[in-house]
Amino acid sequence: MKLHLLLVEDEPGIARGLVFNLEEEGFKVTHVETGEEALNRVWDDHFDLVILDVMLPGISGLEVCQKIRRNDSRLPIIMLTARGEEQDRIDGLSTGADDYLTKPFSLDEFMLRIKGMLRRSEWYRPGSGLGRSYRFGDNEVNLKEQKAMTARGEIPLTELEVRMLRTFFQQEGEILSRAELLTAVWGMAPDTETRTLDNFIVRMRKYFETDPSSPVHFLTVRGRGYRFSRLGGQ
Ligand code: CA
């Protein structure tokens, strides 16, 4: 699967060149011209990195960066500043950007910087099998790598936990009966009497819920089973 980059740049000449070269390198690129569009896109879609021009019509790149950081502390952001805008550079880094490039820059330098950032970002693995991660709440789960980044830190996941999470993610929002979960995760005959399932749900809540005693993601549906809510609900 291609890595997906968001380019926020209002100068058409620069944008065209960057999009062309990033696509040549095998990235998927979404290009927008304003900070408002960038913020709309960033919540709707999964991006692996954001390239953000500071000087934009409407809200500035600095403000965009700040708003992204309020909700996502891990998405890599590289800022593009104009030569001499030393203050922008400092502001950019203090609002949560991970790196900056001063215009005009060479394409080689740009590519090196982008690839370096992607390599450093924890979820990027070079070569094939880039594990896509699934995000909900403060959590980012990588089923392929069998690990999760949560508000409590990084958690290694067992095979059974991965199976349970995959089942929930694939049927997000749907009620799964105890029998369905037991079959999907343990391959057990649905009439098997077991507390294991309940213990696993308790563990999921401990890992992923802000308050495990009042869960918003791993929900009990009384008398019917469990339901996973990505956005968090009752
Ligand atoms: Ca600009």
Boltz pocket constraint, residues with backbone or C-beta under 6 A from the ligand:
constraints:
  - pocket:
      binder: B
      contacts: [[A, 9], [A, 10], [A, 11], [A, 53], [A, 54], [A, 55], [A, 56]]
      max_distance: 6.0
